[in-house]
């Protein structure tokens, strides 16, 4: 199944793009998707444990199942003051 993954802030800079098009097996979870991204983009691996993941504009945990065509956003931690 095809999944569009949006990257923001430093994730976008490290990947060199703001959007990834992934091909994942049906029934993939958020955790499985993050492992797939680590394999394709090793430079992101150290940052992914800290990201929040939104699936269909709702925060989702690692066990959440991703549906075909779903839009996923990786949201890095925000700092500042």
C-alpha positions as a Markdown table, in Angstrom:
| # | Residue | x | y | z |
|---|---|---|---|---|
| 1 | Unk | 0.0 | 0.0 | 0.0 |
| 2 | Unk | 1.1 | 3.6 | -0.6 |
| 3 | Unk | 1.6 | 6.0 | 2.3 |
| 4 | Unk | 2.5 | 9.6 | 2.1 |
| 5 | Unk | 4.7 | 10.7 | 5.0 |
| 6 | Unk | 5.2 | 14.4 | 5.8 |
| 7 | Unk | 8.4 | 15.6 | 7.4 |
| 8 | Unk | 8.8 | 18.8 | 9.4 |
| 9 | Unk | 11.6 | 20.9 | 10.8 |
| 10 | Unk | 15.0 | 19.1 | 11.2 |
| 11 | Unk | 13.5 | 15.9 | 9.8 |
| 12 | Unk | 12.9 | 17.6 | 6.5 |
| 13 | Unk | 16.4 | 19.1 | 6.5 |
| 14 | Unk | 18.1 | 15.7 | 7.2 |
| 15 | Unk | 16.0 | 13.8 | 4.6 |
| 16 | Unk | 16.5 | 16.6 | 2.1 |
| 17 | Unk | 12.7 | 16.6 | 1.3 |
| 18 | Unk | 9.5 | 17.3 | 3.0 |
| 19 | Unk | 7.5 | 14.3 | 1.8 |
| 20 | Unk | 8.2 | 10.6 | 1.5 |
| 21 | Unk | 6.2 | 8.2 | -0.6 |
| 22 | Unk | 6.5 | 4.7 | 1.0 |
| 23 | Unk | 5.3 | 1.4 | -0.1 |
| 24 | Unk | 4.3 | -0.7 | 3.0 |
| 25 | Unk | 2.6 | -4.1 | 3.4 |
| 26 | Unk | -1.1 | -4.0 | 4.1 |
| 27 | Unk | -1.8 | -3.8 | 7.8 |
| 28 | Unk | 1.5 | -2.0 | 8.7 |
| 29 | Unk | 1.7 | -0.3 | 12.0 |
| 30 | Unk | 3.2 | 3.1 | 12.9 |
| 31 | Unk | 6.1 | 1.2 | 14.5 |
| 32 | Unk | 6.7 | -0.9 | 11.4 |
| 33 | Unk | 6.6 | 2.3 | 9.2 |
| 34 | Unk | 9.2 | 3.9 | 11.5 |
| 35 | Unk | 11.5 | 0.9 | 11.1 |
| 36 | Unk | 11.0 | 1.0 | 7.4 |
| 37 | Unk | 12.0 | 4.7 | 7.3 |
| 38 | Unk | 15.1 | 4.0 | 9.4 |
| 39 | Unk | 16.1 | 1.4 | 6.8 |
| 40 | Unk | 15.6 | 3.7 | 3.9 |
| 41 | Unk | 16.9 | 6.9 | 5.5 |
| 42 | Unk | 19.5 | 5.9 | 8.2 |
| 43 | Unk | 20.3 | 9.5 | 8.9 |
| 44 | Unk | 16.8 | 9.9 | 10.4 |
| 45 | Unk | 17.2 | 6.8 | 12.7 |
| 46 | Unk | 18.5 | 8.7 | 15.7 |
| 47 | Unk | 15.7 | 11.3 | 15.5 |
| 48 | Unk | 12.7 | 9.0 | 15.1 |
| 49 | Unk | 12.4 | 7.7 | 18.7 |
| 50 | Unk | 11.5 | 11.3 | 19.8 |
| 51 | Unk | 9.0 | 12.1 | 17.1 |
| 52 | Unk | 5.2 | 12.2 | 17.5 |
| 53 | Unk | 3.3 | 10.5 | 14.7 |
| 54 | Unk | 0.0 | 11.8 | 13.4 |
| 55 | Unk | -2.0 | 9.4 | 11.2 |
| 56 | Unk | -4.9 | 11.1 | 9.4 |
| 57 | Unk | -4.3 | 14.3 | 11.6 |
| 58 | Unk | -4.6 | 12.4 | 14.9 |
| 59 | Unk | -1.7 | 11.4 | 17.1 |
| 60 | Unk | -1.1 | 7.7 | 16.9 |
| 61 | Unk | 1.0 | 5.2 | 18.9 |
| 62 | Unk | 3.4 | 2.6 | 17.5 |
| 63 | Unk | 0.6 | -0.1 | 17.5 |
| 64 | Unk | -1.8 | 2.0 | 15.3 |
| 65 | Unk | -2.6 | 0.4 | 11.9 |
| 66 | Unk | -2.1 | 2.6 | 8.9 |
| 67 | Unk | -4.7 | 2.4 | 6.1 |
| 68 | Unk | -3.9 | 2.5 | 2.4 |
| 69 | Unk | -3.6 | 6.1 | 1.1 |
| 70 | Unk | -3.3 | 7.5 | 4.6 |
| 71 | Unk | -1.4 | 10.7 | 5.2 |
| 72 | Unk | 1.2 | 10.4 | 8.0 |
| 73 | Unk | 3.1 | 13.3 | 9.6 |
| 74 | Unk | 6.3 | 13.0 | 11.6 |
| 75 | Unk | 6.4 | 15.8 | 14.2 |
| 76 | Unk | 9.7 | 16.4 | 15.9 |
| 77 | Unk | 9.9 | 17.7 | 19.5 |
| 78 | Unk | 9.5 | 21.4 | 19.6 |
| 79 | Unk | 11.7 | 23.6 | 21.9 |
| 80 | Unk | 12.0 | 27.2 | 22.5 |
| 81 | Unk | 10.6 | 29.8 | 24.8 |
